[in-house]
Structure formats: structure tokens, C-alpha cells
Amino acid sequence: MSDPQLPAADPHSLWGRLRQGLATRLAEASFQEWIAPCTPLRMEGTTLWVRVPSPSTKLWIEQQLVEEFND
């Protein structure tokens, strides 16, 4: 059974909601540098796949936003 809070297969909708939440939690410069360049790719079950522009962005997100992304 799918989670009613997650859009069925719409990665763009979910990513938009995540971005809105992150925009309120992060400093503007951090958001623009680390989150803004990322784009949603696809949903696989309850997992959202996001394209990041560089390995350093991936590492920063994994280190700084692990809880936000796991929620």
C-alpha cells in the first residue's frame, strides 16, 4: 500500500514540496548553492531519485540534510 502523503509517481511534485521545506530551513546562499541545481529524476516506490550537479553536492546533502531527506 502506498503512503497517501506521497504522490504516486510524480517526482516533480514531491521535489517541489521538499524544496519548499528546505528553502525555509536553509540560508538562502546554501539553498541556492546546494539544492537549487538539483533536479528530480524518478520515483521508485517511496524513494525519490534526485540528480545532483556534482559529487561534492551529493556529499554535502548526505552530511548536512540526511534527516530532511529521509523524512
C-alpha positions in Angstrom: 0.0 0.0 0.0 1.4 3.4 -0.9 1.8 6.3 1.5 -1.1 8.8 0.9 1.2 11.7 1.6 3.5 10.8 -1.3 2.4 11.5 -4.9 2.1 8.2 -6.7 4.7 8.6 -9.4 5.2 12.3 -9.6 8.8 13.1 -8.6 8.4 16.8 -9.6 5.6 17.3 -7.2 7.4 15.7 -4.3 10.7 17.5 -5.1 8.8 20.8 -5.2 7.4 20.2 -1.7 10.9 19.2 -0.4 12.4 22.3 -1.9 9.8 24.5 -0.3 10.6 23.0 3.1 14.3 23.2 2.6 14.1 26.8 1.5 12.6 27.7 4.9 15.3 25.8 6.8 18.4 26.8 5.0 20.2 30.1 4.5 19.4 31.5 1.0 23.0 31.1 -0.1 23.1 27.4 1.0 19.8 26.7 -0.7 21.0 28.3 -4.0 24.3 26.6 -4.0 23.3 23.1 -2.9 19.6 22.5 -3.5 18.5 24.7 -6.4 20.7 23.0 -9.0 19.3 19.5 -8.2 16.5 18.0 -10.3 14.1 15.2 -9.7 14.5 12.1 -11.8 12.0 9.4 -10.8 10.1 7.7 -8.1 10.8 4.0 -7.2 8.3 3.0 -4.6 8.7 5.6 -1.8 12.2 6.6 -3.0 12.8 9.8 -4.9 15.8 9.8 -7.1 17.4 13.3 -7.5 20.1 14.3 -9.9 22.9 16.4 -8.3 25.3 18.5 -10.3 28.5 17.2 -8.6 29.9 14.7 -6.2 30.5 17.5 -3.7 26.8 18.4 -3.8 25.9 14.8 -3.1 28.3 14.6 -0.2 27.1 17.9 1.3 23.5 16.8 1.1 24.3 13.5 2.7 26.2 15.1 5.5 24.0 18.2 6.2 20.5 17.1 5.3 20.3 13.4 6.0 17.2 13.7 8.3 15.3 16.1 5.9 15.8 13.7 3.0 14.9 10.6 5.0 11.7 12.2 6.2 
